[in-house]
Amino acid sequence: MRSSVVFPYALRQFVDSSQWTFAKTMPEWPHEYIVRDRVDEGLFARLVCHIRENGYEGRFYQKSTVFYDEGGMVYWTMGASLEETIIINRCRKEDSYEYRLLKGTLPTSKGIEVE
């Protein structure tokens, strides 16, 4: 686990109690997400800041973004400004691009949209 700063209690409670939605449109990349306007606005913004301030730069194919690891999960946003960020994503560590690249288990599907 790369992230050394754990979620503060309020963010841990927020992450654990939020209704995460499975991303059905990308079954080859199992992950789930929360949407800003469906959760507590202040805690959403705090979680985005925590990910970006305590995470690490990584890649998803050619796209560079900041990832944050905790509790066997990897969290990330799509890199828009805080005000424009509407989604926070997460996946199990073993479903992350970095892990799958290392293990040689990347999907063969070319239908992946990378911005």
DSSP file with accessible surface (Angstrom, degrees, kcal/mol):
  #  RESIDUE AA STRUCTURE BP1 BP2  ACC     N-H-->O    O-->H-N    N-H-->O    O-->H-N    TCO  KAPPA ALPHA  PHI   PSI    X-CA   Y-CA   Z-CA
    1    1 A M              0   0  151      0, 0.0    69,-0.0     0, 0.0    67,-0.0   0.000 360.0 360.0 360.0 125.2    0.0    0.0    0.0
    2    2 A R        +     0   0  128     54,-0.0     2,-0.5     2,-0.0    68,-0.1   0.798 360.0  86.3 -83.4 -34.1    1.5    3.3   -1.1
    3    3 A S        -     0   0    5     66,-0.2    52,-0.1     1,-0.2    65,-0.1  -0.599  49.3-180.0 -76.8 122.4   -0.7    5.7    0.8
    4    4 A S        +     0   0  113     -2,-0.5     2,-0.7    50,-0.3    -1,-0.2   0.620  61.8  78.0 -98.0 -14.4    0.6    6.3    4.3
    5    5 A V  S    S-     0   0   65     49,-0.3    -1,-0.1    45,-0.1    49,-0.1  -0.862  75.4-148.2 -98.4 111.7   -2.0    8.8    5.5
    6    6 A V        -     0   0   91     -2,-0.7    -2,-0.1     1,-0.1    64,-0.1  -0.309  31.3 -81.7 -75.1 162.9   -5.2    6.8    6.4
    7    7 A F        -     0   0   10      1,-0.1    -1,-0.1     4,-0.1    40,-0.0  -0.410  48.1-116.2 -60.0 133.1   -8.6    8.2    6.1
    8    8 A P     >  -     0   0   55      0, 0.0     4,-2.6     0, 0.0     3,-0.4  -0.320  37.3 -98.0 -61.0 160.0   -9.6   10.4    9.0
    9    9 A Y  H  > S+     0   0  172      1,-0.2     4,-2.7     2,-0.2     5,-0.2   0.877 123.1  52.0 -51.2 -47.4  -12.5    9.0   10.9
   10   10 A A  H  > S+     0   0   38      1,-0.2     4,-2.1     2,-0.2    -1,-0.2   0.896 112.4  45.7 -61.5 -39.2  -15.2   11.2    9.2
   11   11 A L  H  > S+     0   0    3     -3,-0.4     4,-3.0     2,-0.2     5,-0.2   0.884 110.7  53.0 -72.3 -36.6  -14.0   10.2    5.7
   12   12 A R  H  X S+     0   0   56     -4,-2.6     4,-2.6     2,-0.2    -2,-0.2   0.940 111.3  47.0 -61.3 -44.3  -13.8    6.5    6.7
   13   13 A Q  H  X S+     0   0   89     -4,-2.7     4,-2.0    -5,-0.2    -2,-0.2   0.914 113.3  49.4 -61.8 -42.7  -17.4    6.7    7.9
   14   14 A F  H  X S+     0   0   11     -4,-2.1     4,-1.5    -5,-0.2    -2,-0.2   0.943 112.9  45.7 -62.3 -49.1  -18.4    8.5    4.7
   15   15 A V  H  < S+     0   0    0     -4,-3.0    -2,-0.2     1,-0.2     3,-0.2   0.920 116.0  46.5 -60.9 -44.7  -16.7    5.9    2.5
   16   16 A D  H  < S+     0   0   96     -4,-2.6    -1,-0.2    -5,-0.2    -2,-0.2   0.812 117.7  41.3 -70.7 -29.8  -18.2    3.0    4.4
   17   17 A S  H  < S+     0   0   96     -4,-2.0    -1,-0.2    -5,-0.2    -2,-0.2   0.593  90.9 104.5 -96.7 -10.6  -21.7    4.4    4.5
   18   18 A S  S  < S-     0   0   18     -4,-1.5     2,-1.0    -3,-0.2    21,-0.1  -0.389  76.1-119.0 -72.6 149.3  -21.9    5.7    1.0
   19   19 A Q        -     0   0  168     19,-0.2     2,-0.3    -2,-0.1    -1,-0.1  -0.776  33.3-159.5 -88.1  99.8  -23.9    3.8   -1.6
   20   20 A W        -     0   0   24     -2,-1.0     2,-0.5    -5,-0.1    14,-0.2  -0.666   5.9-142.0 -83.0 139.2  -21.3    2.9   -4.3
   21   21 A T  E     -A   33   0A  48     12,-3.0    12,-1.9    -2,-0.3     2,-0.2  -0.878  14.4-123.2-106.3 129.6  -22.6    2.1   -7.8
   22   22 A F  E     -A   32   0A 106     -2,-0.5     2,-1.4    10,-0.2    10,-0.3  -0.501  25.0-122.8 -69.9 134.7  -21.0   -0.7   -9.8
   23   23 A A    >   +     0   0    6      8,-2.7     3,-1.3    -2,-0.2     8,-0.2  -0.622  33.0 179.3 -81.5  91.4  -19.8    0.7  -13.2
   24   24 A K  T 3  S+     0   0  170     -2,-1.4    -1,-0.2     1,-0.3    -2,-0.0   0.740  71.6  67.6 -66.7 -24.0  -21.8   -1.7  -15.6
   25   25 A T  T 3  S+     0   0  129      1,-0.3    -1,-0.3    -3,-0.1     3,-0.1   0.583 103.5  44.2 -77.3  -9.2  -20.4    0.0  -18.7
   26   26 A M    X   +     0   0   43     -3,-1.3     3,-2.1     5,-0.1    -1,-0.3  -0.466  61.1 157.8-131.1  63.8  -16.9   -1.3  -18.1
   27   27 A P  T 3  S+     0   0   87      0, 0.0    -1,-0.1     0, 0.0    -2,-0.1   0.791  75.2  61.2 -62.9 -23.4  -17.2   -4.9  -17.0
   28   28 A E  T 3  S+     0   0   48      1,-0.3    -2,-0.0    -3,-0.1    -3,-0.0   0.640 109.7  44.2 -76.5 -11.3  -13.6   -5.6  -18.0
   29   29 A W  S <  S-     0   0   11     -3,-2.1    -1,-0.3    -6,-0.2    -6,-0.1  -0.687  87.9-154.7-128.3  76.0  -12.5   -3.0  -15.4
   30   30 A P        +     0   0   37      0, 0.0     2,-0.3     0, 0.0    62,-0.3  -0.324  36.9 131.0 -59.3 123.1  -14.6   -3.8  -12.3
   31   31 A H        -     0   0   26     -8,-0.2    -8,-2.7    60,-0.1     2,-0.3  -0.959  39.7-140.8-160.1 170.3  -15.0   -0.6  -10.2
   32   32 A E  E     -AB  22  90A  49     58,-2.8    58,-2.5    -2,-0.3     2,-0.3  -0.886  14.8-164.5-136.4 167.1  -17.6    1.4   -8.5
   33   33 A Y  E     -AB  21  89A  57    -12,-1.9   -12,-3.0    -2,-0.3     2,-0.3  -0.961  15.2-139.3-149.2 161.4  -18.3    5.1   -8.0
   34   34 A I  E     - B   0  88A   2     54,-2.0    54,-1.8    -2,-0.3     2,-0.4  -0.935  22.4-134.4-120.9 152.7  -20.2    7.7   -6.0
   35   35 A V  E >   - B   0  87A  19     -2,-0.3     3,-2.1    52,-0.2     4,-0.3  -0.910  12.7-132.0-112.1 132.1  -21.8   10.8   -7.5
   36   36 A R  G >  S+     0   0   28     50,-2.6     3,-1.3    -2,-0.4     8,-0.1   0.842 103.8  51.6 -49.8 -47.4  -21.3   14.2   -5.9
   37   37 A D  G 3  S+     0   0  134      1,-0.2    -1,-0.3    49,-0.2     4,-0.1   0.464 107.2  55.4 -79.6   5.0  -25.0   15.3   -6.0
   38   38 A R  G <  S+     0   0  172     -3,-2.1    -1,-0.2     2,-0.1     2,-0.2   0.366 109.0  45.7-111.1   0.7  -26.1   12.0   -4.3
   39   39 A V  S <  S-     0   0   34     -3,-1.3     2,-0.3    -4,-0.3     3,-0.0  -0.794 107.1 -59.0-133.2 177.9  -23.9   12.3   -1.2
   40   40 A D     >  -     0   0   92     -2,-0.2     4,-2.4     1,-0.2     5,-0.2  -0.439  45.4-147.5 -63.5 120.6  -22.9   14.8    1.4
   41   41 A E  H  > S+     0   0  103     -2,-0.3     4,-2.4     1,-0.2     5,-0.2   0.900  93.5  48.7 -59.3 -45.9  -21.2   17.7   -0.6
   42   42 A G  H  > S+     0   0   41      1,-0.2     4,-2.2     2,-0.2    -1,-0.2   0.918 114.0  44.9 -65.1 -43.2  -18.7   18.6    2.1
   43   43 A L  H  > S+     0   0   39      2,-0.2     4,-2.5     1,-0.2    -1,-0.2   0.875 110.8  54.9 -70.2 -34.9  -17.5   15.1    2.7
   44   44 A F  H  X S+     0   0    0     -4,-2.4     4,-2.4     2,-0.2    -2,-0.2   0.960 110.3  45.7 -59.6 -49.5  -17.3   14.5   -1.0
   45   45 A A  H  X S+     0   0   21     -4,-2.4     4,-2.4     1,-0.2    -2,-0.2   0.905 112.1  51.6 -62.2 -41.0  -15.0   17.5   -1.4
   46   46 A R  H  X S+     0   0  121     -4,-2.2     4,-2.5     2,-0.2    -1,-0.2   0.893 109.5  50.3 -63.0 -38.9  -12.9   16.4    1.6
   47   47 A L  H  X S+     0   0    0     -4,-2.5     4,-2.6     2,-0.2     5,-0.2   0.926 109.2  50.6 -67.0 -42.7  -12.5   12.9    0.1
   48   48 A V  H  X S+     0   0    1     -4,-2.4     4,-2.4     1,-0.2     5,-0.2   0.951 113.1  46.5 -57.5 -48.2  -11.4   14.4   -3.3
   49   49 A C  H  X S+     0   0   39     -4,-2.4     4,-2.9     1,-0.2     5,-0.3   0.909 111.1  51.9 -62.3 -41.6   -8.8   16.6   -1.5
   50   50 A H  H  X S+     0   0   14     -4,-2.5     4,-2.1     2,-0.2    -1,-0.2   0.929 110.1  48.6 -62.0 -45.3   -7.6   13.7    0.6
   51   51 A I  H  X S+     0   0    0     -4,-2.6     4,-1.3     1,-0.2    -2,-0.2   0.948 116.8  42.2 -58.5 -48.3   -7.1   11.4   -2.4
   52   52 A R  H  < S+     0   0   73     -4,-2.4    -2,-0.2    -5,-0.2    -1,-0.2   0.850 118.0  44.2 -72.3 -34.5   -5.2   14.2   -4.3
   53   53 A E  H  < S+     0   0  147     -4,-2.9    -1,-0.2    -5,-0.2    -2,-0.2   0.766 126.4  29.1 -81.8 -25.0   -3.1   15.4   -1.3
   54   54 A N  H  < S+     0   0   44     -4,-2.1   -49,-0.3    -5,-0.3   -50,-0.3   0.382 104.8  87.6-117.6   2.1   -2.2   11.9    0.0
   55   55 A G     <  -     0   0   26     -4,-1.3     2,-0.3    -5,-0.2    13,-0.2  -0.026  68.8-117.6 -90.1-164.6   -2.2    9.8   -3.1
   56   56 A Y  E     -C   67   0A  33     11,-2.9    11,-3.1   -53,-0.0     2,-0.4  -0.950  27.2-101.3-136.6 152.0    0.4    9.0   -5.8
   57   57 A E  E     +C   66   0A 139     -2,-0.3     2,-0.2     9,-0.2     9,-0.2  -0.620  53.7 154.6 -77.2 131.0    0.7    9.6   -9.5
   58   58 A G  E     -C   65   0A   8      7,-3.1     7,-2.4    -2,-0.4     2,-0.3  -0.801  31.8-112.1-142.2-173.9   -0.1    6.5  -11.5
   59   59 A R  E     -C   64   0A 122     -2,-0.2     2,-0.4     5,-0.2     5,-0.2  -0.913  10.6-164.1-130.2 152.5   -1.3    5.5  -14.9
   60   60 A F  E >  S-C   63   0A  41      3,-2.5     3,-2.2    -2,-0.3     2,-0.2  -0.926  82.5 -56.9-128.0  99.3   -4.3    4.0  -16.6
   61   61 A Y  T 3  S-     0   0   50     -2,-0.4    -1,-0.0     1,-0.3    53,-0.0  -0.437 123.2 -17.8  55.4-119.1   -2.9    3.1  -20.0
   62   62 A Q  T 3  S+     0   0  147     -2,-0.2     2,-0.4    -3,-0.1    -1,-0.3   0.617 117.1  99.5 -89.2 -11.4   -1.6    6.5  -21.2
   63   63 A K  E <   -C   60   0A  44     -3,-2.2    -3,-2.5     1,-0.0     2,-0.4  -0.616  61.5-150.5 -82.0 129.2   -3.7    8.6  -18.8
   64   64 A S  E     +C   59   0A  45     -2,-0.4     2,-0.3    -5,-0.2    -5,-0.2  -0.803  29.2 150.9 -96.7 136.1   -1.9    9.9  -15.7
   65   65 A T  E     -C   58   0A  16     -7,-2.4    -7,-3.1    -2,-0.4     2,-0.5  -0.946  46.6 -94.6-152.9 173.0   -3.9   10.5  -12.6
   66   66 A V  E     -C   57   0A  45     -2,-0.3    11,-0.6    -9,-0.2     2,-0.3  -0.853  38.5-169.9 -99.1 128.6   -3.6   10.5   -8.8
   67   67 A F  E     -CD  56  76A  19    -11,-3.1   -11,-2.9    -2,-0.5     2,-0.4  -0.842   8.0-159.8-114.4 153.9   -4.5    7.2   -7.0
   68   68 A Y  E     - D   0  75A   0      7,-2.0     7,-3.2    -2,-0.3     2,-0.5  -0.998   7.6-154.4-136.4 127.2   -5.0    6.6   -3.3
   69   69 A D  E     + D   0  74A   5     -2,-0.4     2,-0.3     5,-0.2     5,-0.2  -0.884  25.6 147.2-105.5 133.4   -4.8    3.2   -1.7
   70   70 A E  E >   - D   0  73A  19      3,-2.5     3,-1.7    -2,-0.5    23,-0.1  -0.900  65.0  -1.7-161.9 136.4   -6.4    2.2    1.6
   71   71 A G  T 3  S-     0   0   65     -2,-0.3     3,-0.1     1,-0.3    22,-0.0   0.805 127.4 -53.4  60.3  33.6   -8.0   -1.0    2.9
   72   72 A G  T 3  S+     0   0   45      1,-0.3    21,-2.8    20,-0.1     2,-0.3   0.531 117.6 107.5  80.3   4.9   -7.3   -3.0   -0.2
   73   73 A M  E <   -DE  70  92A  32     -3,-1.7    -3,-2.5    19,-0.3     2,-0.5  -0.868  59.0-145.3-116.8 152.6   -9.1   -0.4   -2.4
   74   74 A V  E     -DE  69  91A   1     17,-3.0    17,-1.8    -2,-0.3     2,-0.3  -0.973  18.4-164.3-116.3 127.9   -7.7    2.1   -4.9
   75   75 A Y  E     +DE  68  90A   2     -7,-3.2    -7,-2.0    -2,-0.5     2,-0.3  -0.859  17.0 152.5-112.6 146.5   -9.5    5.5   -5.1
   76   76 A W  E     -DE  67  89A  38     13,-2.1    13,-3.1    -2,-0.3     2,-0.2  -0.986  28.2-145.1-162.7 162.7   -9.3    8.1   -7.9
   77   77 A T        -     0   0    3    -11,-0.6   -11,-0.2    -2,-0.3    11,-0.1  -0.714  38.6-104.6-118.7 179.6  -11.0   10.9   -9.7
   78   78 A M        -     0   0   80      9,-0.4    10,-0.1    -2,-0.2    37,-0.0   0.434  57.7-105.1 -91.1   2.3  -10.8   11.8  -13.4
   79   79 A G  S    S+     0   0   52      1,-0.2     3,-0.1   -13,-0.1     6,-0.1   0.459  70.7 140.2  95.8   0.8   -8.6   14.8  -12.7
   80   80 A A        -     0   0   38      1,-0.1    -1,-0.2     4,-0.1     5,-0.1  -0.241  65.6 -78.3 -67.9 166.3  -11.0   17.7  -13.2
   81   81 A S    >>  -     0   0   48      1,-0.1     4,-1.4     3,-0.1     3,-0.6  -0.187  47.1-103.6 -59.3 161.1  -10.8   20.7  -10.8
   82   82 A L  G >4 S+     0   0   47      1,-0.3     3,-0.6     2,-0.2    -1,-0.1   0.917 123.3  51.4 -53.9 -44.9  -12.4   20.2   -7.4
   83   83 A E  G 34 S+     0   0  150      1,-0.2    -1,-0.3     3,-0.0    -2,-0.0   0.807 115.1  42.1 -64.3 -31.3  -15.4   22.3   -8.4
   84   84 A E  G <4 S+     0   0  138     -3,-0.6     2,-0.4     2,-0.0    -1,-0.2   0.536  86.3 109.4 -94.9  -7.8  -15.9   20.2  -11.6
   85   85 A T    <<  +     0   0    6     -4,-1.4     3,-0.1    -3,-0.6   -37,-0.1  -0.569  30.5 161.3 -73.5 123.4  -15.3   16.8  -10.1
   86   86 A I        +     0   0  103     -2,-0.4   -50,-2.6     1,-0.2     2,-0.4   0.495  56.1  54.3-118.3  -9.4  -18.6   14.9   -9.9
   87   87 A I  E     -B   35   0A  42    -52,-0.2     2,-0.4   -51,-0.1    -9,-0.4  -0.984  51.9-167.8-131.8 138.2  -17.4   11.3   -9.6
   88   88 A I  E     -B   34   0A   0    -54,-1.8   -54,-2.0    -2,-0.4     2,-0.3  -0.997  20.7-161.2-118.4 129.0  -15.1    9.4   -7.2
   89   89 A N  E     +BE  33  76A  11    -13,-3.1   -13,-2.1    -2,-0.4     2,-0.3  -0.740  11.7 177.7-104.8 158.4  -14.1    5.9   -8.3
   90   90 A R  E     +BE  32  75A  37    -58,-2.5   -58,-2.8    -2,-0.3     2,-0.3  -0.983   2.9 174.6-154.5 153.8  -12.7    2.9   -6.5
   91   91 A C  E     - E   0  74A   7    -17,-1.8   -17,-3.0    -2,-0.3   -60,-0.1  -0.957  43.1 -84.2-147.1 165.4  -11.8   -0.6   -7.2
   92   92 A R  E >   - E   0  73A 123     -2,-0.3     3,-2.1   -62,-0.3     4,-0.4  -0.456  44.7-115.2 -67.9 146.4  -10.2   -3.5   -5.4
   93   93 A K  G >  S+     0   0   49    -21,-2.8     3,-1.8     1,-0.3     6,-0.3   0.897 116.6  56.4 -51.2 -42.5   -6.4   -3.3   -5.6
   94   94 A E  G 3  S+     0   0   79    -22,-0.3    -1,-0.3     1,-0.3   -21,-0.1   0.637 104.8  53.4 -71.2  -9.1   -6.2   -6.5   -7.6
   95   95 A D  G <  S+     0   0   24     -3,-2.1    -1,-0.3     4,-0.1    -2,-0.2   0.393  86.5 111.7 -99.9   1.2   -8.5   -4.9  -10.2
   96   96 A S  S <> S-     0   0    8     -3,-1.8     4,-2.5    -4,-0.4     5,-0.2  -0.364  76.7-120.8 -75.7 155.9   -6.3   -1.8  -10.7
   97   97 A Y  H  > S+     0   0   36      1,-0.2     4,-2.9     2,-0.2     5,-0.2   0.932 112.3  52.2 -58.7 -48.1   -4.4   -1.1  -13.9
   98   98 A E  H  > S+     0   0   65    -39,-0.2     4,-2.1     1,-0.2    -1,-0.2   0.919 112.6  44.1 -58.3 -45.9   -1.1   -1.1  -12.1
   99   99 A Y  H  > S+     0   0   87     -6,-0.3     4,-2.2     2,-0.2    -1,-0.2   0.933 115.7  47.0 -64.8 -46.7   -1.7   -4.5  -10.4
  100  100 A R  H  X>S+     0   0   33     -4,-2.5     5,-2.7     2,-0.2     4,-0.8   0.863 110.8  52.3 -67.8 -34.6   -3.0   -6.1  -13.6
  101  101 A L  H ><5S+     0   0   93     -4,-2.9     3,-0.8    -5,-0.2    -1,-0.2   0.948 111.2  47.6 -62.7 -46.5   -0.2   -4.8  -15.7
  102  102 A L  H 3<5S+     0   0  145     -4,-2.1    -2,-0.2    -5,-0.2    -1,-0.2   0.884 116.6  43.0 -62.2 -39.2    2.3   -6.2  -13.2
  103  103 A K  H 3<5S-     0   0  122     -4,-2.2    -1,-0.2    -5,-0.2    -2,-0.2   0.497 110.7-119.2 -87.2  -5.0    0.6   -9.6  -13.2
  104  104 A G  T <<5S+     0   0   67     -4,-0.8    -3,-0.2    -3,-0.8    -4,-0.1   0.814  78.1 121.9  71.9  31.1    0.0   -9.7  -17.0
  105  105 A T      < +     0   0   74     -5,-2.7    -4,-0.2    -6,-0.2    -5,-0.1   0.026  26.4 141.9-116.9  28.2   -3.8   -9.8  -16.6
  106  106 A L        -     0   0   46     -6,-0.5    -9,-0.0    -5,-0.1   -78,-0.0  -0.405  59.4-103.2 -65.3 144.0   -4.8   -6.7  -18.6
  107  107 A P        -     0   0   25      0, 0.0    -1,-0.1     0, 0.0    -2,-0.0  -0.333  17.2-139.8 -65.8 152.2   -8.0   -7.2  -20.6
  108  108 A T        +     0   0  132     -3,-0.1     2,-0.1     2,-0.0    -2,-0.1   0.580  65.7 117.0 -89.0  -8.2   -7.6   -7.8  -24.3
  109  109 A S        -     0   0   52      1,-0.1     3,-0.2     2,-0.1     0, 0.0  -0.331  48.8-163.9 -62.2 135.0  -10.6   -5.6  -25.2
  110  110 A K        +     0   0  195      1,-0.2    -1,-0.1    -2,-0.1    -2,-0.0   0.364  68.5  96.5 -98.4   4.5   -9.8   -2.5  -27.2
  111  111 A G        +     0   0   66      2,-0.1     2,-0.5     0, 0.0    -1,-0.2   0.084  52.3 124.3 -84.2  28.1  -13.1   -0.9  -26.4
  112  112 A I        -     0   0   29     -3,-0.2     2,-0.6   -84,-0.0   -86,-0.0  -0.768  53.3-145.7 -94.2 126.1  -11.7    1.2  -23.5
  113  113 A E        -     0   0  160     -2,-0.5     2,-0.5     2,-0.0    -2,-0.1  -0.803  18.7-177.3 -92.8 118.9  -12.2    4.9  -23.7
  114  114 A V              0   0   52     -2,-0.6    -2,-0.0   -52,-0.0   -53,-0.0  -0.979 360.0 360.0-118.9 121.9   -9.3    6.8  -22.2
  115  115 A E              0   0  155     -2,-0.5    -2,-0.0   -37,-0.0     0, 0.0  -0.498 360.0 360.0 -82.3 360.0   -9.5   10.6  -22.1
